[in-house]
Amino acid sequence: MTRWMRGLLGAVLLLFARPVLSRVAGRPATDGEVWLGRFLGARHLAEQIAVARGLQVGGVVRLLDRVHALSMVVLAAASPGSRRLAVAAAAAAAALDAAGTT
């Protein structure tokens, strides 16, 4: 299950960024949030493809997850309007890090 979690999350963000982000935020997602959500989705898909092809990227991927989680905690503290999205993104990044890259 966790093996494909990153790729599934990436595909959902790429294909359904606006409705997913709007639902999580409890308000309409901004164009910037949708763009960033799609970018993050593409990153997750690229990481999953690299791992599936046997590339040794685990350390880099986990570092990116940790930096992303930390940046979202900072955003949640600094921006009340983005708090729900930032906390959800931090939780997702922490879960992906804990699950590993395979």
Summary of the structure (lengths in Angstrom):
residues: 102
radius of gyration: 13.3
end to end distance: 9.9
largest distance: 40.5
contacts: 287
relative contact order: 0.17
helix: 85%
strand: 0%
